[in-house]
Amino acid sequence: LVQQKFGAAAADYAASVVHAKGETLRLLIALTEPQSHWRVLDVATGAGHTAHAFAPHVSKVIASDITEPMLSEARKLAKAKGLANVATAHAQAEDLPFPDGSFHLVTCRLAAHHFANPDAFVGEAYRVLTPGGKIAIVDNISPDLPEIAAAYNAFEKLRDPSHSRCLGLGEWRELLTRAGFAVTHSEQLDQDIEFAPWVERMRCNESTVARLKHLLGEQPLSDLLKPRETDSGLVFTLQEGIVLGEKPR
């Protein structure tokens, strides 16, 4: 289902401002402090924006995904940007086809809510990292209250049936700790989303768009997502989480 939904939308994600220029992209680079000798793996790379952002700072980046049209967009963008040290690989997040200790950094940005087993992904990231290697995850996060989290995830799944679940920031810290990582940073940020491009990327039909707008105007989502009309149209605010971990030396 992920391959179906995102294969059709690959070009849209290549052009998406949220994915190409979001604040969390700058923060990831600042927080991880990439080194020139590093090998980096970007998991569920989509159109490759995160991989491309790290490429000028490191030796090699592997942009991995399960969707070939996304990998094709990642290759095209890398070529257009003159990034010769970016390669692509077909890889499932929960079963990475790389040897132990292959990378200094594993990144995953705005994709983990599609993973059926985030625990397995974190475990695989731990395995493929060198001792002292880092994991850096950015994703939309759920609120702490279970009933509000359920409503929010149902809203996301209505727009994108391949959506699995957004975890809470505390859940991400717990997953990393359980896998053996030392959590070195976590924070939450607001991300303003323009409604029209958000539904267009997933090819939502008219009835789905109407239902999503209705849900945005009702509790508990109206308080959580703060929808409002602006000069550019309907906008709402998601919460994004950043969490970093380090594998013991």
Residue pairs with C-beta under 8 A, 6 or more apart in sequence:
1 161
1 162
2 66
2 67
2 114
2 162
3 66
3 67
3 68
4 162
5 160
5 161
5 162
5 202
6 13
6 46
6 67
6 69
6 70
6 162
7 67
7 68
7 69
7 70
8 69
8 203
9 201
9 202
9 203
10 47
10 67
10 69
10 70
10 72
10 73
11 73
12 200
12 201
13 19
13 46
13 47
13 70
13 73
13 201
14 20
14 47
14 73
14 76
14 77
16 47
16 197
16 201
18 110
18 191
18 193
19 46
19 47
19 49
19 110
20 47
20 49
22 110
22 191
22 240
23 189
23 191
24 109
24 110
24 138
24 189
24 191
24 240
24 242
25 49
25 50
25 53
25 109
27 189
27 242
28 50
28 53
28 54
28 107
28 109
28 136
28 138
28 242
29 53
29 54
29 57
31 136
31 185
31 242
31 244
32 105
32 107
32 134
32 136
32 244
34 40
34 54
34 57
34 58
34 105
35 57
35 58
35 104
36 57
36 58
36 59
37 58
37 59
37 104
38 57
38 58
38 59
38 60
38 103
38 104
38 105
39 58
39 59
39 60
39 61
39 62
39 102
39 103
39 104
39 105
40 51
40 54
40 58
40 60
40 61
40 62
40 103
40 104
40 105
40 106
40 107
41 61
41 62
41 64
41 96
41 98
41 102
41 103
41 105
41 106
41 107
41 128
42 48
42 50
42 51
42 54
42 61
42 62
42 63
42 64
42 106
42 107
42 108
42 109
43 64
43 91
43 93
43 96
43 106
43 107
43 108
43 111
43 121
43 125
44 64
44 65
44 66
44 93
44 108
44 111
44 112
44 114
44 115
45 51
45 63
45 64
45 65
45 70
45 71
45 74
45 88
45 111
46 65
46 70
46 73
46 74
46 110
46 111
47 70
47 73
47 74
47 77
48 63
48 70
48 73
48 74
48 75
48 77
48 78
48 86
48 88
49 77
49 109
50 107
50 109
51 61
51 62
51 63
51 74
51 78
51 86
51 107
52 61
52 63
52 74
52 77
52 78
52 81
52 83
52 86
54 61
54 105
54 107
55 61
55 78
55 81
55 83
55 85
55 86
56 83
58 85
58 104
58 105
59 85
60 85
60 87
61 83
61 85
61 86
61 87
62 87
62 88
62 89
62 98
62 103
63 71
63 74
63 78
63 86
63 87
63 88
63 89
64 88
64 89
64 90
64 91
64 96
65 71
65 74
65 88
65 90
65 91
66 90
66 91
66 92
66 93
68 90
71 88
71 89
71 90
74 86
74 88
75 86
75 88
78 86
89 97
91 97
91 98
93 108
93 111
93 112
93 115
93 120
93 121
93 124
94 115
94 116
94 117
94 120
94 121
94 124
95 120
95 124
96 124
96 125
96 127
96 128
98 128
99 128
100 127
100 128
101 128
101 129
101 130
101 131
101 133
102 128
102 129
102 130
103 128
103 129
103 130
103 133
104 129
104 130
104 132
104 133
104 134
105 129
105 133
105 134
105 135
105 136
106 125
106 128
106 129
106 133
106 134
106 135
106 136
107 135
107 136
107 137
108 121
108 125
108 135
108 136
108 137
108 138
108 139
109 137
109 138
109 139
110 138
110 139
110 140
110 240
111 139
112 118
112 121
112 137
112 139
112 167
113 139
113 140
113 156
113 163
113 164
113 165
113 166
113 167
114 162
114 163
114 164
115 121
115 164
116 164
118 167
118 175
119 175
119 178
119 179
122 135
122 175
122 176
122 178
122 179
122 181
123 179
125 135
125 179
126 135
126 179
126 180
126 181
126 247
129 135
129 247
130 247
131 247
131 248
131 249
132 246
132 247
132 248
132 249
133 246
133 247
134 184
134 244
134 245
134 246
134 247
135 176
135 181
135 244
135 245
135 246
135 247
136 242
136 243
136 244
137 172
137 241
137 242
137 243
137 244
138 240
138 241
138 242
139 166
139 167
139 172
139 240
139 241
140 156
140 166
140 191
140 238
140 239
140 240
140 241
141 166
141 167
141 168
141 169
141 172
141 188
141 239
141 240
141 241
142 148
142 149
142 152
142 153
142 165
142 166
142 167
142 168
143 149
143 152
143 168
143 224
143 239
144 168
144 170
147 220
148 220
148 224
149 166
149 168
151 215
151 220
151 221
151 224
152 166
152 221
152 224
152 225
153 163
153 165
153 166
155 212
155 215
155 216
155 221
156 163
156 166
157 163
158 208
158 211
158 212
158 215
159 198
159 199
159 202
159 204
159 208
159 212
160 202
167 175
168 241
169 186
169 188
169 241
169 243
172 186
172 241
172 243
173 183
173 186
173 243
176 183
176 243
176 245
177 183
177 245
179 245
180 247
180 248
181 245
181 246
181 247
182 245
182 246
182 248
183 243
183 244
183 245
184 244
184 245
184 246
185 242
185 243
185 244
186 241
186 242
186 243
186 244
187 241
187 242
188 239
188 240
188 241
188 242
189 239
189 240
189 241
189 242
190 237
190 238
190 239
190 240
191 237
191 238
191 239
191 240
192 235
192 236
192 237
193 235
193 236
193 237
193 238
194 232
194 233
194 234
194 235
195 212
195 213
195 216
195 227
195 233
195 234
195 235
195 236
196 233
196 234
199 208
199 209
199 212
204 212
213 234
215 221
216 222
216 225
216 227
216 234
216 236
217 227
221 227
225 236
225 237
225 238
226 236
226 237
227 234
227 235
227 236
228 234
228 235
228 236
229 235
